[in-house]
C-alpha cells in the first residue's frame, strides 16, 4: 500500500487546480473548443495528479482536446488514428478519446507504455490508497470513451512499426531522450500528411527540444506553461 495519503493527493490537486494557464486559455479561445472543467477535474484527480517533487500538471489534456477537436473539424477523412506515447495512467489517451467522441467522429487512440498497462501496480494515483490498479481499472469510470482506447506495452517506436500506416494525430510523452524522440518523429513523419498534428510534451528537456526543433518537415507552435514547462504543437508541412 502506498505511503502517500489521500490528504496529500487531495492537497496537491487543490493547489494545482487554482493555478491559471493563460497560454492554454488562448488555445481554447482560438480553436473554439475546451474541455468541460468538471469532467477535466474528475479525470485529472485520478489520472494526472501524482505526488512527487514537481507539482502535478494536467494542462496537456486541454491542449490535446482543443487541438484535436479543431483538427477533426477540418479533416474530412475518417476514421481518425491517434497515437499516444507514454500511457502512464491513461489521461492523455482519455482526453483524445473525449475529443473524438465529442466530435462524433469514428476513430481510435493507440496508447503505449513500457510499463505494462495490464500490470496491477501502484501508479502514484489517489487510487493507490485503495489498491494497486491496472490502467483499464483506472479508466473504468469512462466506459464509452475507453472503448476507443487501445492499450499496448511497448515504446513509441514499436507501436509505430506495428502496422499503423497513417497517423492523423499524436501525443509524445515517452522516453525523453533525443534519439528516442528523433526516431518517433521520423516514423510519424512518414505516416502523416500535410496538416496532421504531433504534440510533443516536455520541450524544456534538452533532448526533446533538439529532436523537435530540428524537424524541417513540421511547423512549430511552442506553448509555454507556468513553471517553465513547454509543449510543441507540430503541424506536418
N, C-alpha and C positions, 0 to 999 in steps of 0.2 A: 504493500500500500504506500502511496506517495507520502512524503513528509510535508508537502505543501498543503496548506489548509484551504478549505472553501473560502474562508475570510480573506486569505491572501489573494486568491484568484479574483474574488469579487472586488477587492480594493484596487487591484491592477486594472480591472475592466472599467471601474468607475472613473479612475484617473484619466485613462486614455479616452473614454467617452466624452470628456469635457474639452479635449484638445480640438482646435479648429484647423482646418486644412484648406486655405483659400485657393490653392492651385488645383485641388481636386474639385472644389466647388465650381471653379471656372470651366473645367472639362464638362461637368454635368450641365452647366448653362449652355455651353457651345453645342453639345450634342443633342440637348433636349431630353436626355434620359438620366434617371437617377434611381438607385435602389431605395425601396421603402425602408425608412430608418428602423422601424420596429422589427422588420424581418432581418435587416442587417445586424442589429444588435443581438437578436436571439441567436443567429448563426455564429457571429463572432465570439460571443461569450463562451461557447463550447469549442469552436473550431479554430479560433485565431487569437486566443488570449493566454499564451504561456506566461509563466512567471520565471523570469531569468534576469540577467544583468541589465539588458536593454528593455525599455518598455515595450509592450505589445503594440502591434500596428496592423490594422485591417483595411487601410485605405486602398490597397491593391484590388480589393474586391469591388470597390466603387469604380476604379479605373477600368477594370475588366468589363464590368457590366455596361457602363456608359459607352465605351469604345466598341464593344461587340454589338450592342443594340444599333449604334449608328452604322456599323459595317453591314449588318444584316439588312438594314433598311435600303442600302444602296446595291446590294448583291442579289441579282436575280437567280443565281444558281443555287439549288438545294439538292441534297441535304448539305448542311454546313458541318465540316470536320474541324473540331477544335482539339488542340494538344495542350496538355498541362504537365509540365515537367517539374516534379517536386511536389507530390501529393500532400505530404505531411498529414494533416487531419482532414483534408478534403475541402477546405474553404474556397480556394480559388476555383476548383472544378465545379463546386456547387454554384458559385456566382456566375460562371459561364453558362451552366445549365439553366439558371434562372433567366439569363438574357435570352437564350434560345426559346425557352418556354413562354416568356412574356411577349416575344416577337411572333409566337405561333408558327415557328419555323422548324422544319424537320432537321435533325442533326444530333450529333453525339460529341461527348468530351472524353478523349482518351487521356487518362492520367496515370503517371508512373512515378515510382519512388524506389530507391534502393532498399528501403525498409519495407518489407512485405506488408501491403495494406491488410492482408488477411491474418497477420500475426496478432494475437491478443497480447498487448503490452501497454505499459504506461506511455502516454504520448504528450505529457505536460499539458493536460487539459483538466478543467474542473471535473470532468467525467471520471478522472483517475481516483477521485475521492470516494467513488462508489466501487469501482473495479476497473482493472485494465480492459481495454477495448480493442476491437478491430476497427478499421476505418468504416466498413459498412455499418457496424453498430453505431458509430458516432453519427453517421448520416441518416440513420433510420427515421428520424423525425421529419424528413422531407422526401417521402417515397415517390411522389410524382416527378421530382427533379432528378433523383438519383437513378431512375430508370435510364436516364440519358448518359450517366457516368460509367465509363468502362475502366476499371482499376487494374493495373498491372504492376508487378515487381520488375524493376529494371531501371536503366538510365534513359535519358532523352535520346541518346544515340541508338540504343537498342530498340526503343519504341519506334523511332522514325524509320529504322531499317526493317521493321517487322511486316511491312506490306502497305503502309499508307502512301498513296500516290499523290494525293492533293491535301494540303493543309491550309484551310482558309484563315485560321486564327490560332495563335499560340501564345502561351504564357510560360516564360522560362524562369525557374527559381530552383534549379537543381544544384549541381556542383559549381561553386563559384570560382572556377579556375579558368584561365584564358583558353587553354587547349580544349576543355570540355565545351565551353560556350561557343568557341570558334567552330568546332565540329558540328554542334547542334544547328548553328545558324547556316552553315554551308549546306547541311541536309535540308533544312527548311527552305532555303532559297530555291533549291531545285524542285521543291514541291509546292511552290507558291507562284501566283500570277500577279500582275500589276494590281495594286490596291489592297492585296492581302496584308494581314497585320501580324506582327510579333510584339509582345510586351515583354521587355527584359527587366527583371526585378534587381534591386541592389546594385545600381550602377555606381554607387560610391565605392564598391570593391574594385581595385585597380585592374584585376584581370578581366572582370566583366566589362568594365568601361572600355578597355583596349579592344576586346573582341567585338564589341558593339560599334564603336566609333570608326573602326577601320572598314566597315562594310559600305562600299560604294553603291551596292545594289538596293539599299534601303535609304529612305529619307528618315530623319530622326526628329522626334519631339521629346525633349527632356522635361520630366515632371519632377520638380524638387519639392519634397515634403519638409516639414519641420525636422529638426534634429539631423539634418543633412542627408537623410535617406532620399535616394533618387530612383526613378524608373525611366525607361526609354520606351516610347511608343514608336515602333519601326514600321514604316509602310513600304511594301515592295514597289520598286520603281518599274 
